Structures are given as C-alpha cells and as structure tokens.
Amino acid sequence: MARIDSFLKLGLAQGCSDVHLAVGVPPMLRLHGDLMPIKFRELGDGELDGYVEEILLESQRDKFSAGHDLDFSYVSEDGGRFRVNLFRKETGIGATFRHIPTEIPSMERLGLPPIVEKFCDFHQGMVLVTGSTGTGKSTTLASMIDHLNSTRSLNIISLEDPIEFVHPSKRSQVIQRELGTHIPSFAEGVRAAMREDPDVILVGELRDAETISMAMTAAETGHLVLGTLHTTSATKSVDRIIDALPADEREQTKSFLSQSLQAVVTQNLIKTIDGRGRHAVLEILVMTRAIAKLVLNDQTHQIPAQLQTGKDLGMQLMDQALFDAVNAKIINPDDAYNYALDKRKFERFVTDTTVLPKMDI
C-alpha cells in the first residue's frame, strides 16, 4: 500500500471532501467547507516527495520533473477514487486530493431544482454549469450524465481533465476521454467527438477561445453540449463567452448564444445549518426571447431582472435561492449574507453581527 493512502483513508473516514499535503505544514482535511490540520508533524520536502513518487507513472514523473503541474486520477488500494493536483511552491511540492464518490448522486439527492432535470431533455444546444472551484460543478454534471445514461438511448462522449466519476454504460453508451491521456486538448476532443456520432458532448472546461468555438459549432449542428465555466453568475457566463472570442466574431457569438444557449446553472456550496454537510444553492437562467434580445443588443446587464421575474419558468437569482434556503432553515443566515450580492436584504437575518460592515459614528 502506498504510504499516502493512510492520509486518504483517514480523510474518507472523517467524511472529508479533500486532503491537502504540502511541505512545511501538517496534512490538512477539508470537512464541510472548513480546512483543518490533523495531528501529524509538518511534512518535509524529501518525505512528501517519497509519498508522491509511489503513486506516479513514469510519464507523470517526467512531466512533473520538467516543471509542469499534474492533474490525474488516483485509486487507492481500498478503492477510494481521487482527483489529484500536484504542484510546486516556494518551500517544496504540494498535492490536493479531491474524493470522487463511487456512487453517482441523483439530482434529487443533491437537492437540485426540478428544472435542472428538464435541461437533460434538450436534444441540442448548450447548457452551462458554472461556479468557482469547489462548488460542485462536476458532481452536478455527473448527475445529469447519469440521468441521461439511465433514461435515454444515446451516445454520450465526456471529455475530462482528469476523469472523475466513472459512468458504466446503462441505456446509453458513455465514452469517457481524458485530457493528456486520450486527447491533446479539449478543442481537439470536441473536434474528434463530432466525428464519433455523438448525441451529447460534455466538455470538462471551456477554458479557451478554440474550445468555446468548437463547442459552439457542436451545439449548432444538432448536439447537446454540456460545459463548465469558472464564472459566478449567469450574466458573467454569457459575457465570458462573448469576450473570449475575437472581436470580429462578436456578432456571430451573440447570435449563437441567443439561438443555441439553452440554460446556465451557477452554483455555490454552502455549509448546512447543522454543520454536517453542504447544500448547493443555484442561480438559474433559462433562455427566453427576452433574454436573447438582451444578448443581441449588448444589454446583458439587464439579465438579472429577467431571472427575478422568471420564477414560473424555473429561473432564479442567487440571492433568491439564498433567501429560500434561509427561510427553509437549510443554511445559516450568516453564510447567506456572505454569499449574497445585495447584502442589505440579508442584514436582518444575521446572527453574528461581526460580519456586518462597521458604521461610522
């Protein structure tokens, strides 16, 4: 057994989402969003190097030795699956292990609004799941893929960096391809996928102009494209795609979004009020004629007003979702205040007054 497995086993036993190992500090665990050290000595440079060496392939060692960060999947001896990021910092190396559950959670178990399941019924176009790192985007997408896999007969091609949840084919065929192992880039992966008779293409990250352009082409030509962006609102997601492509393609991009963008789901993961887990709070955009017109006319700043009034279509602003979660006693109002855009609406719920801005007397 690799020595690093002992730390991973401890993390799993505690129900942690991540295990952090870095030179100069003891191992740390992330539990329900909070990072805490375990009772262990500070890790030395040679010590951690030795731990990591035991789990790397020769090709990974060569790449890391050449100065590159590594993203890869690792399965511990007891069957735990992890997404790993290995990096160098000023005092030595560091590694983050994100636990990937064996069982893919259903959308109902994740507490996702019913409208998200309806997004799986689209036969073409683009659906984006966005949010900052660690907000559960991969889990939501895995749940959507599992739903499609269980309910429809499709050819689903998933492009990931690295492969996280493993999808055995059920009613559908699910082909999972990994960046750096099976494909050189997301853009090349999408280009290849379009020649493989796909119904659904999942793009792990729309991280550059070429990937976004290829994903748009796939969505326009009759495929359902699921993708992620590191954006923190529906409006910012639309703006990011417009701004990512060259200026001479701006009108074409806006036209694509108005016609082929089906929905945007933006996530935050917030600790539950009992402190025993985290709850996904979602902002949801469903493309309508009114929103399409705003996109075409460079008026995306008005999109939040459409989300606020589009509740009957399943739309909601992040602040609305936070307010509902507070009223349902799912999340702490102090946490809701910290995540809210318009904090004034949440001030009356706050119990820890230290989070409020100090007033000049």
Buried (B, 14 or more C-beta within 10 A) or exposed (E): EBEBBBBBBBBBEEEBBBBBBBBBBBBBBBBBBEEEEBEEEEBEEEBBEEBBEEBBEEEBEEBBEEEBEBBBBBEBEEEBBBBBBBBEEEEBBBBBBBBBBEEBBEBEEBEBBEBBBEBBEBEBBBBBBBBEEBBBBBBBBBBBBBBBBEBBEBBBBBBBBBBBBBBEEBEBBBBBBBBBBBBEBBBBBBBBBBEEEBBBBBBBBBBEBBBBBBBBBBBBEEBBBBBBBBBBBBBBBBBBBBEBBEEEBEEEBBBBBBBBBBBBBBBBBBBBBEEEEBBBBBBBBBBEEEBBEBBBEEEBEEBBEBBEEBEEBBBBBBBBBBBBBBEEEBBBBBBBBBBBEEBEBBBEBBEEEEBEEEEEE
